[in-house]
Amino acid sequence: MSKLYVDEIENLNGSIKPVKNIVAKVDTIIDLLQIDTSKLETGEQFHVLGYHTRNDGGGGIFYWDADEDKANHNGGTIIDPTQTFPSDWSDTTQQETWFTANGTGNGCWKRVIGDYVTPEMFGAKGDGVTDDTKTIQRAVNMSHTLLPVELSAKTYIVSEPIIIDSTQVIRGKGKYLSVIKAADGSNIDVIKTKNFDSLTGQNKWFTSDGVVYGFELSHFQIDGNRDNQTSGNGIKIYGKGYRIDEVLIKNIKDVGFYSETGATGGQNDETDLPECIIGSLWIKTTGKDGFIYRGPHDGTIKHLVVADTGLDDDTTNGVSFQYLADTYNGSCDIEFIHEYASRGDGIYIGTPIKAGLLIGESNWKNGIYFDSVWGTYCEISRIQAYANDRGDTQSYWNVLIEGHSNKIGLLRIDNKSSLSAGGIKITGKHNEISGMLNRGWGASGTAVRIEANYTTINGQIWQWDGGGAIALSTPSEGINLCNINVDISEVNQFFDVYLSKRNIFNVRGYDDAAAFGTLSKLHPENEICLYIETTGVLYLSKNKGTATIHAGDTSVVVEHKLFSSPTTITLGQNSDLNGADLWVSSINSTSFTINISSAQTSDIYVKWYAEV
């Protein structure tokens, strides 16, 4: 042992303890255990250079406390010198024996702790080979908000879930540097909250029921090692008020991230505040769902990126927000999500959410899907859906809205290729899209298909060569297509309308009327305004005006501008007819004639109203 002279040392309580004697350096914890403590006074200290070897990160200053209960031994910050150090550190049974206090009486070495604890303080090697489960768990067990666990820039192997409790904190050196990796064949949930198995599906809400709160995970990576597992998840949470930031989850056999809390509410105290914050979370390569959120309600998701999910199960989703009555509630506020390459649906919305920007891209099925039951009352500022239906099944859509009463600010659909995905399909009532940019890039699907009542859309459609620009199916009514601009020069069919009624269409196109397709299928109760940009022709379902029969004439031809021959024409008048009669004749698809039984000496003004 080499000599080290010091005058004072900061103990665990932050006070200054005088040092009476010379303090020596020792290489390892084994060397510390060999010191004859019978000759030491409380406060005498040793500088341990490493846990297993010098400079392995597990060293520190230890001082002798003759009054410390040996029952407090934990193998890292409090060490009973009568405990047996493992002869084979790779033997996790020997590790457990070492960490378990079995001495009686008093007298322990106590580590001087600064602002954090580390797994290395408990013997972690972080070499990507040794099982560090118990060392990490020991560090986590003593952590709290003001004493976080700090992971080094290493790869830690774990064979059992790391269990996290309320207010505990794990921080790393960065999502590409500090890695917690599942051991081969361990089939584990890498990180899981305390009591998860007993709480999930039980609609528990209060911390007094065992719901975990206030923990933090940040700046590290979870590697599920999926190629060497038959099951296992990344993070599983039953809790609230937590914070996650700068975390990368990858290579997971089953689900990357799962969060749940009960659907009830209320607060007994401040620990029951529900709002969690997911700052920045990346999820890459999972066998099933990438991200499932079932609570806590009122949580905030600031930045979520999810890619390459559902590799083993195409019935799962990249991102999923879910609600189940009397069980869980995933309603939350979202700033940004970019999801892509799910073998199932991209973003599944099964609960009311508020969102800034959702991007669903290059998914095998629907890009963004609003569930018919609970995908309702959502308020979303922007949606972008790109090149979905990668399976080329002609069955899926970039955006599918089956829920009702959703409001979308800007919807951008850019199919980017000749994939068969349709643009947007709406089967739920009372949905509104304030602005739509819908580009097909030659896709064979339909740009917009509406199979529900009371839908409002504003926007533009172009380059849908297959199924056409807009299709409606009975019994659609109350649809208001306001200010839709359609470049139909490359669209085979504009309307594929099946006797829908009481709809309002205000649509502006860029080619001749022939491309508008089956307008004759429109129900007479629709109100239509179609304007053809290139010819300046206006097509209406209803129109009115005032015609002039000039003095000496007995008729006037009126161009009605309806899309087909009117079925009803009503005449009024602003002039005295002097007993003459008015009637209509020569009704066709472009005009009709108003007749008067005898010529007048002055112009006659006749009001008319016509509809299809």
Secondary structure, DSSP 8 states (H G I E B T S, - for coil): --EE--SEEE-TTS-EEE--S-EEEESSHHHHHTS-GGG--TT-EEEE--SSSTTSS--EEEEEEEEEEGGG--SSSEE-TTS---S-TT-HHHHHHHHS----SEEEEEE---S-B-GGGGT---EEEEE-HHHHHHHHHT-BTTB-EE--SSEEEESS-EEE-TT-EEE-S-TTTSEEEE-TT----SEEETTHHHHTTS----GGGT-EES-EEEEEEEE--GGG-SS--SEEEEEES-EEEEEEEEEESS-SEEEE--S----SSGGG----EEEEEEEEEESS-SEEEE--TTEEEEEEEEEEE-SS-TTSEEEEEEEETTTEE--EEEEEEEEEEESSEEEEEES--EEEEEEEES-SS-SEEE-TTT--S-EEEEEEEES--TT--S--EEEEE-SSS-EEEEEEEE--SS---EEEEE-SSS-EEEEEEEEEEEESSEEEEE-SSS-EEEEEEEEE-SSEEEEE-SS-BS-EEEEEEEEGGG-S-SEEE-S-BS-EEEEEESS-GGGGB-GGGS-TT-EEEEEETTTTEEEESEEEEEEEE-TT-SEEEEE--BSS--SEEEE--SS--TT--EEEE---SSEEEEEESS--SS-EEEEEEEE-
